[in-house]
Amino acid sequence: MNPKYDTIVFGGGTAGTIAAIQSARAGASTLLVEKNAMLGGTVTVGGINAPAHFFAWNTQIIRGIGWELVRKTFDAMGEPYPTPAPTKNNPKPGHIYFDSNLYAIICDEATLDAGVEILFHAMPATVKRIENNWHVQICTKSGIKSVQTTTLIDATGDANVVSIAGLELNRHKIVQPATLQMYCSGYDADNLDYAQLKLAADAAIARGELKSTDISWYNNGPKGLLKKHGDNSNHIPSPDAETSEGKTKIEIEGRRSVMRAYRFLRAQPGLKNFTIDQICSETAIRESVTIKGKKTVTAEDYEAAIHYDDALCYAFFMIDKHLDDGKGILQRPLQHKTIPTIPRGALLPKNSRFLIVAGRCLSSDQDALSALRVQCPCMAMGQAAGAMAAIAAKTGLEPEEQPIAMIHDLLREHGAIVPGDINPDSLE
């Protein structure tokens, strides 16, 4: 590690990896600090390898570095690139399904090729603004390391850096549940009595041996889980996911949930050989805390597709609020031809300088967050954050002071689509 960097990114997940690559490609010395053993976040460690949405209304709305890494993954797989229209390989073009193992490796390659220094198995310990620099202490396996930076990017998903810096957060008593991805085999999904399985599940729930959310989102039995061979099928309560203590409880409960499902299913007809092939190493969190930003995205403005004067990127996903009571998901699709935007102010914590967030801890209300938390907008936010950090290194301009046109020009130079680039008449 060097004693000083232009940019330090905490969190090498969906947003942070892209932020670090953009910062370094634009000439800023960049350190990427990640708590896990690989980059990619929910795509890789969390097992949700289905980014959404690069396309809206038959038009590409998010591109840039995130899209580049996805394309490289498809190249490695030997498969054609996703398109906005349905194809044989991608019948649901909203979500893009690919090999998360290859994606993790490609993230490594792209990050290192850009000149980023990666530090795995490390987390922020202290964060202080002293004169014109951030003074940071990083907890590593060999002890505390001290380093300075011009600009900090918090891509932890949980606003850990913002919190340690003493800035304000939004906390909610009820947050969306998490999911622990599990993959299973050992049975014929087309030759099971799902009506009987639902009755057996109801009885097990009544006896306290099973929770409805162990096997479904909607309290409708294990059919979906079994048909999908696991995948994104359970709901794990996730209070206090922004803390180590809270996350520990969530991880333990996630594995308990999988074990309850396993024991129940193995006892059912046709499932005596039910096998768990994989449990992801980390529970994928949908919601924890958000920052109190210089602007806040509300669901009303998101659904109206407000074009902010400081809009950095597009976003596209329905309001998609997973419920913590076993009743599934509250969903509100966007109106035809609407494409929301994300403002710079939502990435900048109040009363901060040279501190940017990227990803699901942006300043937003809970309904808006349920749409903005998904992977493609997080990639776009990450690239915008990295661009602002690089501009700060070159010009000395605080992110809030940077001309939007300057940020847009740098993003376009690196392949991104920025608000204003899409002709509304091209939407279908």
C-alpha positions as CSV (number, residue, x, y, z in Angstrom):
1,M,0.0,0.0,0.0
2,N,1.1,3.5,-0.8
3,P,0.7,6.3,1.9
4,K,-1.5,8.4,-0.4
5,Y,-4.0,7.8,-3.2
6,D,-6.2,10.1,-5.3
7,T,-9.2,7.8,-4.7
8,I,-10.0,5.1,-2.2
9,V,-13.0,3.0,-2.9
10,F,-14.4,0.9,0.0
11,G,-16.5,-2.0,-1.3
12,G,-15.6,-4.0,-4.4
13,G,-19.2,-5.1,-5.3
14,T,-21.6,-4.2,-8.0
15,A,-20.9,-0.4,-7.8
16,G,-17.4,-0.2,-6.2
17,T,-15.6,-2.4,-8.8
18,I,-16.9,-0.1,-11.6
19,A,-16.0,3.0,-9.6
20,A,-12.5,1.9,-9.1
21,I,-11.9,1.0,-12.7
22,Q,-13.3,4.3,-13.9
23,S,-11.2,6.3,-11.4
24,A,-8.0,4.6,-12.5
25,R,-8.7,4.6,-16.2
26,A,-9.2,8.4,-16.0
27,G,-5.7,8.8,-14.4
28,A,-6.3,8.8,-10.7
29,S,-4.3,6.6,-8.4
30,T,-6.8,4.2,-6.9
31,L,-7.1,1.8,-4.0
32,L,-10.0,-0.7,-3.9
33,V,-10.7,-2.2,-0.4
34,E,-13.0,-5.2,-0.3
35,K,-14.0,-7.2,2.8
36,N,-14.5,-10.5,0.9
37,A,-12.2,-12.6,-1.2
38,M,-13.5,-11.6,-4.6
39,L,-15.0,-8.7,-6.5
40,G,-18.5,-8.5,-7.8
41,G,-20.6,-8.3,-4.7
42,T,-24.2,-9.6,-5.0
43,V,-23.4,-10.9,-8.5
44,T,-20.6,-13.2,-7.3
45,V,-20.5,-13.6,-3.5
46,G,-24.3,-13.2,-3.2
47,G,-25.1,-15.4,-6.2
48,I,-27.6,-13.0,-7.8
49,N,-26.0,-13.2,-11.2
50,A,-28.9,-11.6,-13.1
51,P,-28.2,-7.9,-13.6
52,A,-31.2,-5.7,-14.5
53,H,-31.8,-3.6,-16.5
54,F,-29.4,-2.4,-19.2
55,F,-32.4,-2.0,-21.6
56,A,-35.7,-0.2,-21.5
57,W,-38.4,0.1,-24.1
58,N,-36.2,-1.8,-26.6
59,T,-33.3,0.7,-26.1
60,Q,-30.1,0.4,-24.2
61,I,-30.0,3.0,-21.4
62,I,-27.0,1.8,-19.3
63,R,-23.7,0.9,-20.9
64,G,-20.2,1.9,-20.0
65,I,-17.8,-0.2,-17.9
66,G,-20.4,-2.5,-16.3
67,W,-21.7,-3.4,-19.7
68,E,-18.1,-3.9,-20.9
69,L,-17.5,-6.5,-18.1
70,V,-20.8,-8.3,-18.9
71,R,-19.8,-8.5,-22.6
72,K,-16.4,-9.9,-21.7
73,T,-18.1,-12.5,-19.6
74,F,-20.3,-13.5,-22.5
75,D,-17.2,-13.6,-24.7
76,A,-15.6,-16.0,-22.2
77,M,-18.7,-18.1,-22.2
78,G,-18.7,-18.3,-26.0
79,E,-22.3,-16.9,-26.1
80,P,-23.8,-13.9,-28.0
81,Y,-24.3,-10.7,-26.2
82,P,-27.7,-9.9,-24.6
83,T,-30.0,-7.7,-26.7
84,P,-33.1,-5.6,-25.8
85,A,-35.4,-8.0,-27.6
86,P,-36.1,-11.6,-26.5
87,T,-33.8,-14.3,-28.0
88,K,-33.6,-18.1,-27.7
89,N,-30.7,-17.7,-25.1
90,N,-32.4,-14.9,-23.3
91,P,-36.2,-15.1,-23.3
92,K,-36.5,-12.5,-20.6
93,P,-34.2,-9.7,-21.8
94,G,-34.7,-7.6,-18.7
95,H,-32.5,-9.8,-16.5
96,I,-29.2,-11.0,-18.0
97,Y,-28.0,-14.4,-16.8
98,F,-24.3,-15.3,-17.0
99,D,-21.5,-17.2,-15.4
100,S,-20.7,-15.4,-12.1
101,N,-17.5,-17.3,-11.6
102,L,-16.1,-15.9,-14.9
103,Y,-17.5,-12.5,-14.0
104,A,-15.4,-12.5,-10.8
105,I,-12.3,-13.3,-12.7
106,I,-13.0,-10.7,-15.4
107,C,-13.5,-8.1,-12.6
108,D,-10.0,-9.0,-11.3
109,E,-8.5,-8.6,-14.7
110,A,-10.2,-5.3,-15.6
111,T,-9.4,-3.8,-12.3
112,L,-5.8,-4.7,-12.3
113,D,-5.4,-3.8,-16.0
114,A,-6.7,-0.3,-15.1
115,G,-4.0,0.1,-12.5
116,V,-6.1,-0.2,-9.5
117,E,-4.5,-1.6,-6.3
118,I,-6.8,-4.2,-4.7
119,L,-6.8,-5.0,-1.0
120,F,-9.0,-8.0,-0.1
121,H,-10.0,-9.0,3.5
122,A,-9.9,-5.5,4.8
123,M,-12.5,-2.9,6.1
124,P,-12.5,0.7,7.2
125,A,-11.6,1.3,10.8
126,T,-11.5,5.2,11.1
127,V,-12.3,7.9,8.7
128,K,-11.4,11.6,9.4
129,R,-11.3,14.7,7.3
130,I,-8.1,16.7,8.2
131,E,-7.4,19.8,6.2
132,N,-7.6,18.8,2.5
133,N,-7.4,15.1,2.8
134,W,-9.2,12.1,4.2
135,H,-7.1,10.2,6.8
136,V,-8.2,6.6,6.8
137,Q,-7.3,3.6,8.9
138,I,-7.9,0.2,7.4
139,C,-8.3,-3.0,9.4
140,T,-6.2,-5.7,7.7
141,K,-5.3,-9.2,8.6
142,S,-1.9,-8.0,9.8
143,G,-3.2,-4.9,11.7
144,I,-4.3,-1.4,11.2
145,K,-2.8,0.5,8.2
146,S,-3.0,4.2,7.8
147,V,-3.5,5.9,4.4
148,Q,-4.6,9.3,3.0
149,T,-6.8,10.1,0.0
150,T,-8.3,13.1,-1.8
151,T,-11.7,11.5,-2.5
152,L,-13.4,8.6,-0.7
153,I,-16.1,6.5,-2.4
154,D,-18.4,4.5,-0.1
155,A,-19.6,1.5,-2.1
156,T,-20.1,-0.7,0.9
157,G,-23.9,-0.9,0.3
158,D,-24.3,-0.1,4.0
159,A,-22.8,3.4,4.1
160,N,-20.2,2.1,6.5
161,V,-17.7,4.8,5.5
162,V,-20.3,7.6,5.8
163,S,-21.3,6.2,9.3
164,I,-17.7,6.0,10.5
165,A,-17.1,9.6,9.3
166,G,-20.0,10.7,11.6
167,L,-22.4,11.8,9.0
168,E,-26.2,11.3,9.1
169,L,-28.0,8.1,7.9
170,N,-31.6,7.2,7.4
171,R,-32.6,4.1,9.4
172,H,-35.9,2.2,9.2
173,K,-37.5,-0.2,11.6
174,I,-38.7,-2.4,8.8
175,V,-36.4,-3.2,5.8
176,Q,-36.7,-5.6,2.9
177,P,-35.7,-9.2,3.7
178,A,-32.5,-10.6,2.4
179,T,-32.0,-13.9,0.4
180,L,-29.4,-16.6,0.9
181,Q,-28.9,-18.2,-2.5
182,M,-29.1,-22.0,-2.5
183,Y,-28.9,-24.5,-5.4
184,C,-30.2,-28.0,-5.1
185,S,-30.7,-31.2,-7.1
186,G,-31.4,-34.9,-6.6
187,Y,-35.1,-35.0,-7.8
188,D,-37.3,-34.8,-10.8
189,A,-39.0,-31.4,-10.6
190,D,-41.6,-32.4,-13.2
191,N,-42.7,-35.5,-11.3
192,L,-43.7,-34.1,-7.9
193,D,-47.1,-33.6,-6.2
194,Y,-47.0,-29.9,-5.5
195,A,-50.5,-29.8,-4.0
196,Q,-49.5,-32.4,-1.5
197,L,-46.2,-30.7,-0.8
198,K,-48.0,-27.4,0.0
199,L,-50.2,-29.3,2.5
200,A,-47.2,-30.9,4.1
201,A,-45.4,-27.5,4.3
202,D,-48.5,-25.9,5.9
203,A,-48.5,-28.7,8.5
204,A,-44.7,-28.3,9.2
205,I,-45.2,-24.5,9.5
206,A,-48.0,-25.1,12.0
207,R,-45.7,-27.4,14.1
208,G,-43.0,-24.8,14.1
209,E,-40.6,-26.9,12.1
210,L,-40.5,-24.7,9.1
211,K,-41.1,-21.0,8.2
212,S,-43.1,-20.1,5.0
213,T,-40.2,-17.8,4.0
214,D,-37.8,-20.8,4.1
215,I,-39.3,-22.1,0.9
216,S,-41.1,-19.2,-0.8
217,W,-41.7,-15.5,-0.9
218,Y,-45.5,-15.8,-1.1
219,N,-46.4,-18.5,1.4
220,N,-47.4,-20.7,-1.5
221,G,-45.3,-23.8,-0.8
222,P,-42.0,-25.1,-2.3
223,K,-43.0,-25.4,-5.9
224,G,-41.1,-22.3,-7.1
225,L,-38.0,-23.3,-5.2
226,L,-38.1,-26.9,-6.5
227,K,-38.8,-25.8,-10.1
228,K,-35.9,-23.4,-10.1
229,H,-33.6,-25.8,-8.2
230,G,-33.2,-23.3,-5.4
231,D,-32.0,-19.9,-6.7
232,N,-33.6,-16.7,-5.4
233,S,-36.3,-18.4,-3.3
234,N,-36.2,-17.5,0.4
235,H,-36.6,-14.4,2.5
236,I,-34.3,-13.9,5.5
237,P,-35.1,-11.1,8.0
238,S,-32.3,-8.5,7.8
239,P,-32.4,-5.9,10.5
240,D,-29.1,-4.1,11.3
241,A,-27.4,-5.5,8.2
242,E,-25.1,-2.4,8.2
243,T,-23.4,-3.7,11.4
244,S,-21.1,-6.7,12.0
245,E,-23.4,-7.9,14.8
246,G,-26.5,-7.7,12.7
247,K,-24.9,-9.3,9.7
248,T,-23.7,-12.2,11.8
249,K,-27.2,-12.9,12.9
250,I,-28.5,-12.7,9.3
251,E,-25.8,-15.1,8.1
252,I,-26.6,-17.6,10.8
253,E,-30.4,-17.3,10.3
254,G,-29.9,-17.7,6.5
255,R,-28.2,-21.1,6.9
256,R,-30.7,-22.1,9.6
257,S,-33.4,-21.3,7.0
258,V,-31.8,-23.5,4.4
259,M,-31.4,-26.4,6.9
260,R,-35.1,-26.2,7.8
261,A,-36.0,-26.4,4.2
262,Y,-33.6,-29.2,3.6
263,R,-34.9,-31.3,6.5
264,F,-38.5,-30.8,5.5
265,L,-38.0,-31.5,1.8
266,R,-35.9,-34.7,2.3
267,A,-38.8,-36.2,4.2
268,Q,-41.3,-35.7,1.4
269,P,-42.2,-38.2,-1.4
270,G,-39.9,-38.0,-4.4
271,L,-37.3,-35.9,-2.5
272,K,-35.4,-38.5,-0.4
273,N,-32.3,-37.7,-2.5
274,F,-32.8,-33.9,-2.3
275,T,-29.3,-32.5,-2.2
276,I,-27.9,-29.0,-1.5
277,D,-25.2,-28.4,-4.2
278,Q,-24.2,-24.9,-3.1
279,I,-25.0,-22.2,-0.5
280,C,-23.6,-18.8,-1.3
281,S,-21.0,-17.5,1.1
282,E,-22.9,-14.4,1.9
283,T,-26.6,-13.5,2.4
284,A,-27.5,-11.0,-0.3
285,I,-28.9,-7.8,1.4
286,R,-31.6,-5.8,-0.3
287,E,-31.8,-2.9,2.1
288,S,-30.1,-1.6,5.2
289,V,-29.4,2.1,5.7
290,T,-29.3,5.1,3.2
291,I,-27.4,8.4,3.5
292,K,-29.0,11.7,4.1
293,G,-27.9,13.3,0.9
294,K,-27.8,16.7,-0.6
295,K,-30.8,15.5,-2.7
296,T,-33.2,12.6,-2.1
297,V,-34.9,10.5,-4.8
298,T,-38.5,9.9,-3.9
299,A,-40.7,7.2,-5.4
300,E,-42.9,9.9,-6.7
301,D,-40.1,11.5,-8.6
302,Y,-38.6,8.2,-9.7
303,E,-41.9,7.0,-11.1
304,A,-42.4,10.3,-12.8
305,A,-39.0,9.9,-14.4
306,I,-37.8,13.4,-13.3
307,H,-34.8,14.6,-15.3
308,Y,-32.7,16.2,-12.6
309,D,-30.5,19.2,-13.4
310,D,-27.6,17.2,-12.0
311,A,-28.6,13.8,-13.4
312,L,-25.6,11.4,-13.8
313,C,-27.2,8.3,-15.2
314,Y,-30.4,6.5,-16.1
315,A,-32.0,3.7,-14.0
316,F,-34.8,1.3,-14.9
317,F,-36.6,-1.1,-12.7
318,M,-40.1,-1.3,-11.2
319,I,-40.8,-0.5,-7.6
320,D,-40.0,-3.9,-6.2
321,K,-40.4,-3.9,-2.4
322,H,-39.9,-7.4,-0.9
323,L,-42.1,-7.7,2.2
324,D,-40.9,-9.0,5.6
325,D,-44.1,-10.7,6.5
326,G,-44.2,-13.7,4.1
327,K,-46.6,-11.9,1.7
328,G,-44.2,-11.7,-1.2
329,I,-43.4,-8.5,-3.1
330,L,-45.1,-5.1,-3.6
331,Q,-44.5,-4.2,-7.3
332,R,-45.4,-1.2,-9.4
333,P,-44.2,-1.2,-13.0
334,L,-43.1,2.0,-14.6
335,Q,-45.3,3.8,-17.0
336,H,-44.6,3.2,-20.7
337,K,-41.6,5.1,-22.1
338,T,-40.5,6.4,-18.7
339,I,-36.8,6.2,-17.8
340,P,-35.8,7.6,-14.4
341,T,-32.5,9.3,-13.7
342,I,-30.2,9.5,-10.6
343,P,-29.0,12.9,-9.5
344,R,-25.5,13.7,-8.2
345,G,-26.9,15.1,-5.0
346,A,-28.3,11.7,-4.0
347,L,-24.7,10.3,-4.0
348,L,-23.3,13.1,-1.8
349,P,-23.8,13.0,1.9
350,K,-24.9,16.2,3.6
351,N,-22.2,18.2,5.2
352,S,-19.5,16.3,3.4
353,R,-16.7,17.1,1.0
354,F,-14.9,14.8,-1.4
355,L,-17.0,11.9,-0.2
356,I,-19.3,10.0,-2.7
357,V,-21.5,7.0,-2.3
358,A,-22.4,4.6,-5.0
359,G,-24.9,1.7,-4.8
360,R,-27.9,1.0,-2.7
361,C,-27.1,3.4,0.1
362,L,-27.8,6.4,-2.0
363,S,-30.2,9.0,-0.6
364,S,-33.7,7.8,-1.4
365,D,-37.0,6.8,0.2
366,Q,-37.7,3.2,0.7
367,D,-39.9,2.7,-2.3
368,A,-37.5,4.4,-4.6
369,L,-34.7,2.3,-3.1
370,S,-36.5,-0.9,-4.0
371,A,-36.0,0.0,-7.6
372,L,-32.6,1.8,-7.5
373,R,-30.9,-1.0,-5.5
374,V,-30.7,-3.4,-8.4
375,Q,-27.4,-4.1,-10.2
376,C,-27.4,-2.1,-13.4
377,P,-28.2,1.3,-11.8
378,C,-25.6,0.5,-9.2
379,M,-23.0,-0.1,-11.9
380,A,-24.0,3.2,-13.5
381,M,-23.7,5.0,-10.1
382,G,-20.3,3.4,-9.6
383,Q,-19.0,4.7,-12.9
384,A,-20.3,8.2,-12.2
385,A,-18.7,8.2,-8.7
386,G,-15.4,7.1,-10.2
387,A,-15.6,9.8,-12.8
388,M,-16.1,12.5,-10.2
389,A,-13.2,11.2,-8.1
390,A,-10.9,11.3,-11.1
391,I,-12.0,14.9,-11.9
392,A,-11.4,15.9,-8.3
393,A,-7.9,14.5,-8.6
394,K,-7.1,16.4,-11.8
395,T,-8.8,19.7,-11.0
396,G,-9.2,19.9,-7.3
397,L,-12.9,20.5,-7.7
398,E,-15.2,19.1,-5.0
399,P,-17.7,16.7,-6.7
400,E,-20.6,19.0,-6.0
401,E,-18.8,21.9,-7.8
402,Q,-17.9,20.0,-10.9
403,P,-19.8,21.0,-14.0
404,I,-22.2,18.3,-15.0
405,A,-21.1,18.6,-18.6
406,M,-17.5,17.8,-17.5
407,I,-18.7,14.6,-15.7
408,H,-20.9,13.6,-18.7
409,D,-18.0,14.1,-21.2
410,L,-15.7,11.8,-19.1
411,L,-18.4,9.2,-18.8
412,R,-19.2,9.2,-22.5
413,E,-15.4,8.9,-23.2
414,H,-15.6,5.6,-21.3
415,G,-18.6,4.3,-23.0
416,A,-21.4,5.3,-20.7
417,I,-24.8,6.6,-21.7
418,V,-25.8,9.8,-19.8
419,P,-29.1,11.6,-19.4
420,G,-30.0,13.5,-22.5
421,D,-28.3,10.9,-24.8
422,I,-31.5,9.0,-25.5
423,N,-34.0,10.3,-28.0
424,P,-37.5,9.7,-26.5
425,D,-38.8,9.1,-30.0
426,S,-36.6,6.0,-30.2
427,L,-38.4,4.3,-27.3
428,E,-40.9,1.5,-28.1
